Amino acid sequence: RPATATHVDTDLVVAPLHGIERDEGLLVARGEAALDATVAGRDESLDLALLRVPGLGPSPLTLADNEDAD
């Protein structure tokens, strides 16, 4: 079932748990590529799953420097 996920680390994404029907055999699309993924963890109370996606590469997210926060 298609779901939106957030790329949070080199090989990790967070996705809605209700969109995950199994722990293995999942695919994550990045551009034209489809990468194999497995569930690394889940939080049912927040409806979130952490997926491990080998070969995903660096996250596009960057953390703000506390000195830059106003």
PQR file with spaces between the fields and no chain letter, atoms N, CA, C, O and H, PARSE charges and radii, in Angstrom:
ATOM       1  N    ARG     1       0.850   -1.161    0.000 -0.4000 1.5000
ATOM       2  CA   ARG     1       0.000    0.000    0.000 -0.0000 2.0000
ATOM       3  C    ARG     1       0.902    1.232    0.000  0.5500 1.7000
ATOM       4  O    ARG     1       1.801    1.308    0.837 -0.5500 1.4000
ATOM       5  N    PRO     2       0.709    2.189   -0.889 -0.5600 1.5000
ATOM       6  CA   PRO     2       1.563    3.385   -0.942  0.2800 2.0000
ATOM       7  C    PRO     2       1.384    4.258    0.299  0.5500 1.7000
ATOM       8  O    PRO     2       0.280    4.389    0.826 -0.5500 1.4000
ATOM       9  N    ALA     3       2.479    4.847    0.751 -0.4000 1.5000
ATOM      10  CA   ALA     3       2.462    5.771    1.885 -0.0000 2.0000
ATOM      11  C    ALA     3       3.633    6.735    1.742  0.5500 1.7000
ATOM      12  O    ALA     3       4.638    6.412    1.110 -0.5500 1.4000
ATOM      13  H    ALA     3       3.376    4.740    0.322  0.4000 1.0000
ATOM      14  N    THR     4       3.501    7.889    2.317 -0.4000 1.5000
ATOM      15  CA   THR     4       4.581    8.868    2.322 -0.0000 2.0000
ATOM      16  C    THR     4       5.508    8.570    3.492  0.5500 1.7000
ATOM      17  O    THR     4       5.054    8.234    4.585 -0.5500 1.4000
ATOM      18  H    THR     4       2.684    8.151    2.831  0.4000 1.0000
ATOM      19  N    ALA     5       6.816    8.697    3.253 -0.4000 1.5000
ATOM      20  CA   ALA     5       7.805    8.462    4.304 -0.0000 2.0000
ATOM      21  C    ALA     5       8.768    9.640    4.355  0.5500 1.7000
ATOM      22  O    ALA     5       8.900   10.388    3.387 -0.5500 1.4000
ATOM      23  H    ALA     5       7.185    8.971    2.365  0.4000 1.0000
ATOM      24  N    THR     6       9.440    9.797    5.494 -0.4000 1.5000
ATOM      25  CA   THR     6      10.422   10.865    5.671 -0.0000 2.0000
ATOM      26  C    THR     6      11.799   10.252    5.852  0.5500 1.7000
ATOM      27  O    THR     6      12.005    9.423    6.738 -0.5500 1.4000
ATOM      28  H    THR     6       9.333    9.189    6.280  0.4000 1.0000
ATOM      29  N    HIS     7      12.736   10.658    5.016 -0.4000 1.5000
ATOM      30  CA   HIS     7      14.119   10.190    5.038 -0.0000 2.0000
ATOM      31  C    HIS     7      14.834   10.913    6.172  0.5500 1.7000
ATOM      32  O    HIS     7      15.022   12.128    6.104 -0.5500 1.4000
ATOM      33  H    HIS     7      12.569   11.331    4.296  0.4000 1.0000
ATOM      34  N    VAL     8      15.245   10.174    7.234 -0.4000 1.5000
ATOM      35  CA   VAL     8      15.793   10.816    8.423 -0.0000 2.0000
ATOM      36  C    VAL     8      17.268   10.529    8.698  0.5500 1.7000
ATOM      37  O    VAL     8      17.886   11.226    9.502 -0.5500 1.4000
ATOM      38  H    VAL     8      15.092    9.187    7.289  0.4000 1.0000
ATOM      39  N    ASP     9      17.840    9.520    8.050 -0.4000 1.5000
ATOM      40  CA   ASP     9      19.255    9.205    8.273 -0.0000 2.0000
ATOM      41  C    ASP     9      19.762    8.440    7.065  0.5500 1.7000
ATOM      42  O    ASP     9      19.003    8.173    6.133 -0.5500 1.4000
ATOM      43  H    ASP     9      17.338    8.954    7.397  0.4000 1.0000
ATOM      44  N    THR    10      21.039    8.085    7.073 -0.4000 1.5000
ATOM      45  CA   THR    10      21.667    7.458    5.918 -0.0000 2.0000
ATOM      46  C    THR    10      20.889    6.282    5.368  0.5500 1.7000
ATOM      47  O    THR    10      20.777    6.137    4.150 -0.5500 1.4000
ATOM      48  H    THR    10      21.656    8.302    7.830  0.4000 1.0000
ATOM      49  N    ASP    11      20.348    5.435    6.234 -0.4000 1.5000
ATOM      50  CA   ASP    11      19.585    4.279    5.755 -0.0000 2.0000
ATOM      51  C    ASP    11      18.256    4.111    6.479  0.5500 1.7000
ATOM      52  O    ASP    11      17.751    2.996    6.603 -0.5500 1.4000
ATOM      53  H    ASP    11      20.439    5.552    7.223  0.4000 1.0000
ATOM      54  N    LEU    12      17.686    5.225    6.961 -0.4000 1.5000
ATOM      55  CA   LEU    12      16.454    5.144    7.737 -0.0000 2.0000
ATOM      56  C    LEU    12      15.383    6.104    7.218  0.5500 1.7000
ATOM      57  O    LEU    12      15.674    7.239    6.838 -0.5500 1.4000
ATOM      58  H    LEU    12      18.096    6.131    6.860  0.4000 1.0000
ATOM      59  N    VAL    13      14.149    5.627    7.212 -0.4000 1.5000
ATOM      60  CA   VAL    13      12.995    6.473    6.924 -0.0000 2.0000
ATOM      61  C    VAL    13      11.921    6.196    7.961  0.5500 1.7000
ATOM      62  O    VAL    13      11.863    5.105    8.528 -0.5500 1.4000
ATOM      63  H    VAL    13      13.913    4.705    7.521  0.4000 1.0000
ATOM      64  N    VAL    14      11.074    7.182    8.207 -0.4000 1.5000
ATOM      65  CA   VAL    14       9.925    7.040    9.101 -0.0000 2.0000
ATOM      66  C    VAL    14       8.677    7.083    8.232  0.5500 1.7000
ATOM      67  O    VAL    14       8.535    7.954    7.374 -0.5500 1.4000
ATOM      68  H    VAL    14      11.121    8.069    7.747  0.4000 1.0000
ATOM      69  N    ALA    15       7.776    6.134    8.460 -0.4000 1.5000
ATOM      70  CA   ALA    15       6.552    6.027    7.669 -0.0000 2.0000
ATOM      71  C    ALA    15       5.379    5.765    8.605  0.5500 1.7000
ATOM      72  O    ALA    15       5.581    5.333    9.740 -0.5500 1.4000
ATOM      73  H    ALA    15       7.892    5.426    9.157  0.4000 1.0000
ATOM      74  N    PRO    16       4.165    6.018    8.149 -0.5600 1.5000
ATOM      75  CA   PRO    16       3.000    5.697    8.983  0.2800 2.0000
ATOM      76  C    PRO    16       2.852    4.183    9.132  0.5500 1.7000
ATOM      77  O    PRO    16       2.877    3.445    8.147 -0.5500 1.4000
ATOM      78  N    LEU    17       2.701    3.740   10.355 -0.4000 1.5000
ATOM      79  CA   LEU    17       2.600    2.310   10.637 -0.0000 2.0000
ATOM      80  C    LEU    17       1.384    1.688    9.969  0.5500 1.7000
ATOM      81  O    LEU    17       1.447    0.535    9.543 -0.5500 1.4000
ATOM      82  H    LEU    17       2.681    4.339   11.155  0.4000 1.0000
ATOM      83  N    HIS    18       0.282    2.416    9.865 -0.4000 1.5000
ATOM      84  CA   HIS    18      -0.922    1.830    9.271 -0.0000 2.0000
ATOM      85  C    HIS    18      -0.739    1.507    7.780  0.5500 1.7000
ATOM      86  O    HIS    18      -1.547    0.781    7.202 -0.5500 1.4000
ATOM      87  H    HIS    18       0.231    3.353   10.211  0.4000 1.0000
ATOM      88  N    GLY    19       0.320    2.046    7.157 -0.4000 1.5000
ATOM      89  CA   GLY    19       0.602    1.740    5.756 -0.0000 2.0000
ATOM      90  C    GLY    19       1.521    0.539    5.576  0.5500 1.7000
ATOM      91  O    GLY    19       1.814    0.153    4.445 -0.5500 1.4000
ATOM      92  H    GLY    19       0.977    2.636    7.627  0.4000 1.0000
ATOM      93  N    ILE    20       1.979   -0.055    6.672 -0.4000 1.5000
ATOM      94  CA   ILE    20       2.914   -1.182    6.635 -0.0000 2.0000
ATOM      95  C    ILE    20       2.159   -2.451    6.984  0.5500 1.7000
ATOM      96  O    ILE    20       1.606   -2.561    8.078 -0.5500 1.4000
ATOM      97  H    ILE    20       1.741    0.259    7.592  0.4000 1.0000
ATOM      98  N    GLU    21       2.128   -3.408    6.071 -0.4000 1.5000
ATOM      99  CA   GLU    21       1.394   -4.654    6.308 -0.0000 2.0000
ATOM     100  C    GLU    21       2.299   -5.830    6.673  0.5500 1.7000
ATOM     101  O    GLU    21       1.813   -6.883    7.087 -0.5500 1.4000
ATOM     102  H    GLU    21       2.577   -3.319    5.182  0.4000 1.0000
ATOM     103  N    ARG    22       3.618   -5.655    6.522 -0.4000 1.5000
ATOM     104  CA   ARG    22       4.560   -6.731    6.856 -0.0000 2.0000
ATOM     105  C    ARG    22       5.897   -6.101    7.258  0.5500 1.7000
ATOM     106  O    ARG    22       6.096   -4.900    7.073 -0.5500 1.4000
ATOM     107  H    ARG    22       4.013   -4.800    6.186  0.4000 1.0000
ATOM     108  N    ASP    23       6.808   -6.901    7.803 -0.4000 1.5000
ATOM     109  CA   ASP    23       8.097   -6.384    8.266 -0.0000 2.0000
ATOM     110  C    ASP    23       9.196   -6.457    7.212  0.5500 1.7000
ATOM     111  O    ASP    23      10.187   -5.734    7.311 -0.5500 1.4000
ATOM     112  H    ASP    23       6.647   -7.876    7.953  0.4000 1.0000
ATOM     113  N    GLU    24       9.041   -7.306    6.217 -0.4000 1.5000
ATOM     114  CA   GLU    24      10.072   -7.478    5.183 -0.0000 2.0000
ATOM     115  C    GLU    24       9.417   -7.426    3.812  0.5500 1.7000
ATOM     116  O    GLU    24       8.194   -7.487    3.685 -0.5500 1.4000
ATOM     117  H    GLU    24       8.236   -7.893    6.136  0.4000 1.0000
ATOM     118  N    GLY    25      10.254   -7.314    2.795 -0.4000 1.5000
ATOM     119  CA   GLY    25       9.730   -7.298    1.436 -0.0000 2.0000
ATOM     120  C    GLY    25       9.068   -5.982    1.073  0.5500 1.7000
ATOM     121  O    GLY    25       8.194   -5.936    0.207 -0.5500 1.4000
ATOM     122  H    GLY    25      11.247   -7.265    2.899  0.4000 1.0000
ATOM     123  N    LEU    26       9.487   -4.910    1.740 -0.4000 1.5000
ATOM     124  CA   LEU    26       8.942   -3.580    1.466 -0.0000 2.0000
ATOM     125  C    LEU    26       9.817   -2.868    0.444  0.5500 1.7000
ATOM     126  O    LEU    26      10.995   -3.195    0.298 -0.5500 1.4000
ATOM     127  H    LEU    26      10.197   -4.948    2.443  0.4000 1.0000
ATOM     128  N    LEU    27       9.260   -1.918   -0.250 -0.4000 1.5000
ATOM     129  CA   LEU    27      10.006   -1.100   -1.197 -0.0000 2.0000
ATOM     130  C    LEU    27       9.836    0.371   -0.856  0.5500 1.7000
ATOM     131  O    LEU    27       8.741    0.823   -0.523 -0.5500 1.4000
ATOM     132  H    LEU    27       8.303   -1.652   -0.132  0.4000 1.0000
ATOM     133  N    VAL    28      10.940    1.114   -0.946 -0.4000 1.5000
ATOM     134  CA   VAL    28      10.917    2.563   -0.773 -0.0000 2.0000
ATOM     135  C    VAL    28      11.376    3.167   -2.086  0.5500 1.7000
ATOM     136  O    VAL    28      12.432    2.802   -2.604 -0.5500 1.4000
ATOM     137  H    VAL    28      11.830    0.747   -1.217  0.4000 1.0000
ATOM     138  N    ALA    29      10.595    4.085   -2.625 -0.4000 1.5000
ATOM     139  CA   ALA    29      10.943    4.749   -3.881 -0.0000 2.0000
ATOM     140  C    ALA    29      11.716    6.021   -3.579  0.5500 1.7000
ATOM     141  O    ALA    29      11.322    6.819   -2.729 -0.5500 1.4000
ATOM     142  H    ALA    29       9.737    4.381   -2.204  0.4000 1.0000
ATOM     143  N    ARG    30      12.825    6.196   -4.289 -0.4000 1.5000
ATOM     144  CA   ARG    30      13.604    7.438   -4.207 -0.0000 2.0000
ATOM     145  C    ARG    30      13.949    7.809   -5.631  0.5500 1.7000
ATOM     146  O    ARG    30      14.813    7.189   -6.251 -0.5500 1.4000
ATOM     147  H    ARG    30      13.146    5.547   -4.980  0.4000 1.0000
ATOM     148  N    GLY    31      13.284    8.805   -6.144 -0.4000 1.5000
ATOM     149  CA   GLY    31      13.450    9.157   -7.543 -0.0000 2.0000
ATOM     150  C    GLY    31      12.936    8.012   -8.393  0.5500 1.7000
ATOM     151  O    GLY    31      11.804    7.563   -8.216 -0.5500 1.4000
ATOM     152  H    GLY    31      12.582    9.309   -5.641  0.4000 1.0000
ATOM     153  N    GLU    32      13.756    7.540   -9.308 -0.4000 1.5000
ATOM     154  CA   GLU    32      13.380    6.422  -10.172 -0.0000 2.0000
ATOM     155  C    GLU    32      13.728    5.063   -9.565  0.5500 1.7000
ATOM     156  O    GLU    32      13.328    4.027  -10.097 -0.5500 1.4000
ATOM     157  H    GLU    32      14.676    7.905   -9.452  0.4000 1.0000
ATOM     158  N    ALA    33      14.476    5.059   -8.447 -0.4000 1.5000
ATOM     159  CA   ALA    33      14.928    3.810   -7.833 -0.0000 2.0000
ATOM     160  C    ALA    33      13.894    3.271   -6.847  0.5500 1.7000
ATOM     161  O    ALA    33      13.204    4.042   -6.180 -0.5500 1.4000
ATOM     162  H    ALA    33      14.801    5.900   -8.014  0.4000 1.0000
ATOM     163  N    ALA    34      13.790    1.956   -6.758 -0.4000 1.5000
ATOM     164  CA   ALA    34      12.981    1.272   -5.746 -0.0000 2.0000
ATOM     165  C    ALA    34      13.936    0.434   -4.907  0.5500 1.7000
ATOM     166  O    ALA    34      14.573   -0.488   -5.417 -0.5500 1.4000
ATOM     167  H    ALA    34      14.350    1.329   -7.299  0.4000 1.0000
ATOM     168  N    LEU    35      14.034    0.754   -3.619 -0.4000 1.5000
ATOM     169  CA   LEU    35      14.988    0.099   -2.725 -0.0000 2.0000
ATOM     170  C    LEU    35      14.274   -0.807   -1.739  0.5500 1.7000
ATOM     171  O    LEU    35      13.195   -0.474   -1.248 -0.5500 1.4000
ATOM     172  H    LEU    35      13.517    1.503   -3.205  0.4000 1.0000
ATOM     173  N    ASP    36      14.884   -1.964   -1.446 -0.4000 1.5000
ATOM     174  CA   ASP    36      14.333   -2.897   -0.466 -0.0000 2.0000
ATOM     175  C    ASP    36      14.403   -2.290    0.933  0.5500 1.7000
ATOM     176  O    ASP    36      15.373   -1.614    1.274 -0.5500 1.4000
ATOM     177  H    ASP    36      15.760   -2.234   -1.844  0.4000 1.0000
ATOM     178  N    ALA    37      13.381   -2.533    1.730 -0.4000 1.5000
ATOM     179  CA   ALA    37      13.324   -2.001    3.092 -0.0000 2.0000
ATOM     180  C    ALA    37      12.759   -3.045    4.039  0.5500 1.7000
ATOM     181  O    ALA    37      11.994   -3.920    3.636 -0.5500 1.4000
ATOM     182  H    ALA    37      12.593   -3.083    1.452  0.4000 1.0000
ATOM     183  N    THR    38      13.146   -2.940    5.309 -0.4000 1.5000
ATOM     184  CA   THR    38      12.599   -3.779    6.372 -0.0000 2.0000
ATOM     185  C    THR    38      12.240   -2.894    7.555  0.5500 1.7000
ATOM     186  O    THR    38      12.813   -1.819    7.733 -0.5500 1.4000
ATOM     187  H    THR    38      13.768   -2.229    5.637  0.4000 1.0000
ATOM     188  N    VAL    39      11.298   -3.346    8.357 -0.4000 1.5000
ATOM     189  CA   VAL    39      10.911   -2.597    9.556 -0.0000 2.0000
ATOM     190  C    VAL    39      11.996   -2.775   10.611  0.5500 1.7000
ATOM     191  O    VAL    39      12.330   -3.898   10.989 -0.5500 1.4000
ATOM     192  H    VAL    39      10.833   -4.219    8.213  0.4000 1.0000
ATOM     193  N    ALA    40      12.548   -1.648   11.084 -0.4000 1.5000
ATOM     194  CA   ALA    40      13.568   -1.670   12.133 -0.0000 2.0000
ATOM     195  C    ALA    40      12.943   -1.416   13.501  0.5500 1.7000
ATOM     196  O    ALA    40      13.510   -1.796   14.526 -0.5500 1.4000
ATOM     197  H    ALA    40      12.277   -0.736   10.776  0.4000 1.0000
ATOM     198  N    GLY    41      11.778   -0.774   13.518 -0.4000 1.5000
ATOM     199  CA   GLY    41      11.095   -0.496   14.771 -0.0000 2.0000
ATOM     200  C    GLY    41       9.722    0.080   14.497  0.5500 1.7000
ATOM     201  O    GLY    41       9.426    0.516   13.385 -0.5500 1.4000
ATOM     202  H    GLY    41      11.318   -0.465   12.685  0.4000 1.0000
ATOM     203  N    ARG    42       8.895    0.076   15.515 -0.4000 1.5000
ATOM     204  CA   ARG    42       7.539    0.602   15.357 -0.0000 2.0000
ATOM     205  C    ARG    42       7.066    1.190   16.676  0.5500 1.7000
ATOM     206  O    ARG    42       7.467    0.750   17.754 -0.5500 1.4000
ATOM     207  H    ARG    42       9.135   -0.278   16.418  0.4000 1.0000
ATOM     208  N    ASP    43       6.205    2.196   16.568 -0.4000 1.5000
ATOM     209  CA   ASP    43       5.559    2.786   17.735 -0.0000 2.0000
ATOM     210  C    ASP    43       4.073    2.860   17.414  0.5500 1.7000
ATOM     211  O    ASP    43       3.619    3.759   16.706 -0.5500 1.4000
ATOM     212  H    ASP    43       5.879    2.553   15.693  0.4000 1.0000
ATOM     213  N    GLU    44       3.328    1.905   17.943 -0.4000 1.5000
ATOM     214  CA   GLU    44       1.899    1.825   17.635 -0.0000 2.0000
ATOM     215  C    GLU    44       1.126    3.014   18.184  0.5500 1.7000
ATOM     216  O    GLU    44       0.141    3.431   17.575 -0.5500 1.4000
ATOM     217  H    GLU    44       3.696    1.175   18.518  0.4000 1.0000
ATOM     218  N    SER    45       1.544    3.576   19.321 -0.4000 1.5000
ATOM     219  CA   SER    45       0.815    4.710   19.895 -0.0000 2.0000
ATOM     220  C    SER    45       0.942    5.965   19.035  0.5500 1.7000
ATOM     221  O    SER    45       0.039    6.803   19.031 -0.5500 1.4000
ATOM     222  H    SER    45       2.344    3.237   19.816  0.4000 1.0000
ATOM     223  N    LEU    46       2.051    6.105   18.306 -0.4000 1.5000
ATOM     224  CA   LEU    46       2.243    7.248   17.403 -0.0000 2.0000
ATOM     225  C    LEU    46       1.930    6.907   15.952  0.5500 1.7000
ATOM     226  O    LEU    46       1.955    7.785   15.090 -0.5500 1.4000
ATOM     227  H    LEU    46       2.783    5.425   18.309  0.4000 1.0000
ATOM     228  N    ASP    47       1.632    5.623   15.672 -0.4000 1.5000
ATOM     229  CA   ASP    47       1.358    5.150   14.320 -0.0000 2.0000
ATOM     230  C    ASP    47       2.552    5.397   13.388  0.5500 1.7000
ATOM     231  O    ASP    47       2.390    5.839   12.251 -0.5500 1.4000
ATOM     232  H    ASP    47       1.612    4.909   16.372  0.4000 1.0000
ATOM     233  N    LEU    48       3.772    5.097   13.908 -0.4000 1.5000
ATOM     234  CA   LEU    48       4.990    5.298   13.123 -0.0000 2.0000
ATOM     235  C    LEU    48       5.798    4.017   13.030  0.5500 1.7000
ATOM     236  O    LEU    48       5.842    3.220   13.967 -0.5500 1.4000
ATOM     237  H    LEU    48       3.903    4.739   14.832  0.4000 1.0000
ATOM     238  N    ALA    49       6.437    3.834   11.883 -0.4000 1.5000
ATOM     239  CA   ALA    49       7.374    2.726   11.690 -0.0000 2.0000
ATOM     240  C    ALA    49       8.709    3.299   11.230  0.5500 1.7000
ATOM     241  O    ALA    49       8.745    4.239   10.436 -0.5500 1.4000
ATOM     242  H    ALA    49       6.401    4.481   11.121  0.4000 1.0000
ATOM     243  N    LEU    50       9.794    2.737   11.725 -0.4000 1.5000
ATOM     244  CA   LEU    50      11.136    3.090   11.288 -0.0000 2.0000
ATOM     245  C    LEU    50      11.590    2.002   10.327  0.5500 1.7000
ATOM     246  O    LEU    50      11.644    0.829   10.697 -0.5500 1.4000
ATOM     247  H    LEU    50       9.764    1.973   12.370  0.4000 1.0000
ATOM     248  N    LEU    51      11.912    2.380    9.107 -0.4000 1.5000
ATOM     249  CA   LEU    51      12.337    1.425    8.091 -0.0000 2.0000
ATOM     250  C    LEU    51      13.826    1.561    7.822  0.5500 1.7000
ATOM     251  O    LEU    51      14.349    2.668    7.699 -0.5500 1.4000
ATOM     252  H    LEU    51      11.868    3.333    8.807  0.4000 1.0000
ATOM     253  N    ARG    52      14.504    0.418    7.731 -0.4000 1.5000
ATOM     254  CA   ARG    52      15.921    0.396    7.338 -0.0000 2.0000
ATOM     255  C    ARG    52      15.965    0.136    5.839  0.5500 1.7000
ATOM     256  O    ARG    52      15.390   -0.831    5.339 -0.5500 1.4000
ATOM     257  H    ARG    52      14.079   -0.482    7.830  0.4000 1.0000
ATOM     258  N    VAL    53      16.671    1.037    5.125 -0.4000 1.5000
ATOM     259  CA   VAL    53      16.738    0.982    3.666 -0.0000 2.0000
ATOM     260  C    VAL    53      18.201    1.046    3.241  0.5500 1.7000
ATOM     261  O    VAL    53      18.716    2.138    3.001 -0.5500 1.4000
ATOM     262  H    VAL    53      17.138    1.823    5.531  0.4000 1.0000
ATOM     263  N    PRO    54      18.897   -0.114    3.139 -0.5600 1.5000
ATOM     264  CA   PRO    54      20.290   -0.106    2.713  0.2800 2.0000
ATOM     265  C    PRO    54      20.439    0.544    1.334  0.5500 1.7000
ATOM     266  O    PRO    54      19.649    0.293    0.424 -0.5500 1.4000
ATOM     267  N    GLY    55      21.469    1.383    1.201 -0.4000 1.5000
ATOM     268  CA   GLY    55      21.742    2.027   -0.073 -0.0000 2.0000
ATOM     269  C    GLY    55      20.974    3.312   -0.295  0.5500 1.7000
ATOM     270  O    GLY    55      21.055    3.901   -1.373 -0.5500 1.4000
ATOM     271  H    GLY    55      22.111    1.586    1.940  0.4000 1.0000
ATOM     272  N    LEU    56      20.229    3.758    0.705 -0.4000 1.5000
ATOM     273  CA   LEU    56      19.419    4.966    0.553 -0.0000 2.0000
ATOM     274  C    LEU    56      20.281    6.211    0.399  0.5500 1.7000
ATOM     275  O    LEU    56      19.940    7.108   -0.372 -0.5500 1.4000
ATOM     276  H    LEU    56      20.164    3.280    1.580  0.4000 1.0000
ATOM     277  N    GLY    57      21.385    6.275    1.121 -0.4000 1.5000
ATOM     278  CA   GLY    57      22.256    7.440    1.035 -0.0000 2.0000
ATOM     279  C    GLY    57      21.929    8.472    2.098  0.5500 1.7000
ATOM     280  O    GLY    57      21.027    8.267    2.910 -0.5500 1.4000
ATOM     281  H    GLY    57      21.662    5.547    1.748  0.4000 1.0000
ATOM     282  N    PRO    58      22.659    9.584    2.098 -0.5600 1.5000
ATOM     283  CA   PRO    58      22.478   10.598    3.132  0.2800 2.0000
ATOM     284  C    PRO    58      21.095   11.244    3.083  0.5500 1.7000
ATOM     285  O    PRO    58      20.477   11.373    2.026 -0.5500 1.4000
ATOM     286  N    SER    59      20.644   11.637    4.248 -0.4000 1.5000
ATOM     287  CA   SER    59      19.343   12.305    4.353 -0.0000 2.0000
ATOM     288  C    SER    59      19.439   13.726    3.825  0.5500 1.7000
ATOM     289  O    SER    59      20.457   14.389    4.020 -0.5500 1.4000
ATOM     290  H    SER    59      21.146   11.532    5.106  0.4000 1.0000
ATOM     291  N    PRO    60      18.400   14.201    3.162 -0.5600 1.5000
ATOM     292  CA   PRO    60      18.391   15.598    2.734  0.2800 2.0000
ATOM     293  C    PRO    60      18.095   16.563    3.881  0.5500 1.7000
ATOM     294  O    PRO    60      18.212   17.777    3.712 -0.5500 1.4000
ATOM     295  N    LEU    61      17.709   16.030    5.058 -0.4000 1.5000
ATOM     296  CA   LEU    61      17.421   16.892    6.201 -0.0000 2.0000
ATOM     297  C    LEU    61      18.715   17.357    6.848  0.5500 1.7000
ATOM     298  O    LEU    61      19.676   16.593    6.940 -0.5500 1.4000
ATOM     299  H    LEU    61      17.614   15.044    5.195  0.4000 1.0000
ATOM     300  N    THR    62      18.742   18.599    7.292 -0.4000 1.5000
ATOM     301  CA   THR    62      19.892   19.110    8.037 -0.0000 2.0000
ATOM     302  C    THR    62      19.383   19.676    9.353  0.5500 1.7000
ATOM     303  O    THR    62      18.296   20.251    9.415 -0.5500 1.4000
ATOM     304  H    THR    62      17.961   19.219    7.217  0.4000 1.0000
ATOM     305  N    LEU    63      20.170   19.511   10.391 -0.4000 1.5000
ATOM     306  CA   LEU    63      19.791   20.018   11.703 -0.0000 2.0000
ATOM     307  C    LEU    63      20.233   21.471   11.831  0.5500 1.7000
ATOM     308  O    LEU    63      21.317   21.843   11.383 -0.5500 1.4000
ATOM     309  H    LEU    63      21.053   19.044   10.340  0.4000 1.0000
ATOM     310  N    ALA    64      19.383   22.284   12.446 -0.4000 1.5000
ATOM     311  CA   ALA    64      19.724   23.681   12.677 -0.0000 2.0000
ATOM     312  C    ALA    64      20.772   23.771   13.766  0.5500 1.7000
ATOM     313  O    ALA    64      20.750   23.003   14.729 -0.5500 1.4000
ATOM     314  H    ALA    64      18.502   21.981   12.811  0.4000 1.0000
ATOM     315  N    ASP    65      21.671   24.691   13.614 -0.4000 1.5000
ATOM     316  CA   ASP    65      22.677   24.978   14.627 -0.0000 2.0000
ATOM     317  C    ASP    65      22.014   25.853   15.683  0.5500 1.7000
ATOM     318  O    ASP    65      21.349   26.828   15.334 -0.5500 1.4000
ATOM     319  H    ASP    65      21.689   25.314   12.833  0.4000 1.0000
ATOM     320  N    ASN    66      22.180   25.530   16.972 -0.4000 1.5000
ATOM     321  CA   ASN    66      21.546   26.312   18.035 -0.0000 2.0000
ATOM     322  C    ASN    66      21.919   27.783   17.971  0.5500 1.7000
ATOM     323  O    ASN    66      21.131   28.633   18.386 -0.5500 1.4000
ATOM     324  H    ASN    66      22.721   24.738   17.256  0.4000 1.0000
ATOM     325  N    GLU    67      23.102   28.104   17.461 -0.4000 1.5000
ATOM     326  CA   GLU    67      23.523   29.493   17.358 -0.0000 2.0000
ATOM     327  C    GLU    67      22.689   30.249   16.330  0.5500 1.7000
ATOM     328  O    GLU    67      22.554   31.470   16.407 -0.5500 1.4000
ATOM     329  H    GLU    67      23.742   27.413   17.123  0.4000 1.0000
ATOM     330  N    ASP    68      22.124   29.511   15.359 -0.4000 1.5000
ATOM     331  CA   ASP    68      21.306   30.149   14.323 -0.0000 2.0000
ATOM     332  C    ASP    68      19.877   30.381   14.767  0.5500 1.7000
ATOM     333  O    ASP    68      19.155   31.155   14.138 -0.5500 1.4000
ATOM     334  H    ASP    68      22.233   28.519   15.297  0.4000 1.0000
ATOM     335  N    ALA    69      19.452   29.725   15.841 -0.4000 1.5000
ATOM     336  CA   ALA    69      18.061   29.851   16.296 -0.0000 2.0000
ATOM     337  C    ALA    69      17.852   31.197   16.983  0.5500 1.7000
ATOM     338  O    ALA    69      18.641   31.601   17.837 -0.5500 1.4000
ATOM     339  H    ALA    69      20.039   29.096   16.352  0.4000 1.0000
ATOM     340  N    ASP    70      16.811   31.864   16.609 -0.4000 1.5000
ATOM     341  CA   ASP    70      16.489   33.156   17.250 -0.0000 2.0000
ATOM     342  C    ASP    70      15.154   33.092   17.923  0.5500 1.7000
ATOM     343  O    ASP    70      14.713   34.078   18.514 -0.5500 1.4000
ATOM     344  H    ASP    70      16.170   31.535   15.915  0.4000 1.0000
